[in-house]
Amino acid sequence: MTPSQRTIGVVTGGGDCPGLNAAIRAVVHAAKRQHGWRVIGVSDAFCGLVWPEKCRELTFESTRGILPLGGTILGTTNSKDPFAFPVSEDGRKAVHDYSGRCLEGIQKLGIDALIVIGGNGTLAIAERFARLGMKIVAIPKTIDNDLQRTDVTLGFDSALHIATEAVDRLHSTAESHHRVMIVEMMGRDAGWIALYAGVAGGADVILLPEIPFAVDNVCEAIRRREALGRTFTVIAIAEGAKLPERDASGKPLPKMQPGQAGNSLAQAIRERVDKEVRVTVLGHLQRGGTPSPFDRILAARFGAGAVELAAQECYGRMVGLRGDKIESVPLAEAIEPVRLVDPRNEVLCTARAVGISFGDAA
Ligand code: F6P
């Protein structure tokens, strides 16, 4: 096949985020306008390679108007790893390795190179496929912002806008009612959203998975504010923040269930401080809706950059933002380890400097 007849595939995997459609559109436009390539949209993450008949060609017409749309027109899943694909057999759960079917699917679809738009999980799968010979170029996306070798991932900025607006809105109602308002944000392993939205919205306390905290210190921050006449406190907590098992006096703290960070903390505070406490869990609101202008531009740059890498036959690599430039890095270096908030992170140190408490355990 000559370069002028090339076909590329584009796939979105893992949790969705604002900006995916903008990236798909950029891939289609750059591939067609710069190189005259065909583009196949692979449906529902790697499921589309297992069932190639579900995939379709993407054209200018079929991608018209999608730039500001949230979600992904290709569909996605974060629970169907092709190397351990969950199936139901006679009502029993089993897993199969469908990676061979995916490699066959690529052949059937006539795809020469695949652009994979994903976060940690999806790009780890893509990296395994790259080792099996699949020609892969990756685009980093996740609201969690926890991939290595890029300053920022697609979707983070949009989620940050949503979370910051929530902190702003909770401030006024917290103040009116003299309450403690806890807002739980996404971030299983890394607390980037809670840190940035907490600073942007002026939260009084920020609790991250990366910084062990003591409930007594959170309560102390609330009391300190009361003593200064500030009768309300806004707390931003990442969903992955861990409540310790006991407080300073040895009293057991509520057992933290997955997805219960905010509510567990609220219960612990209520038992120790005589204040009304309310909890808002932002959840998937952070992943929905239109992308921010920054994410739209990033999507265009990542999409065009990924097509350029495919044109140069630089496979097994991921585009990333470094300063004001789009660069590429080996895919394997992007996925491990998860990029956590460093305790010396400049934004974190700034937050401390302006008086935000992290409830530090030590
Ligand atoms: O990885 C992105 C993310 O939004 C995490 O922040 C969150 O823990 C997870 O996905 C939620 O996944 P699901 O959509 O399966 O609930």
Residues whose N, C-alpha, C, O or C-beta is under 5 A from the ligand:
A	BS01	F6P	G15 D144 M186 G187 R188
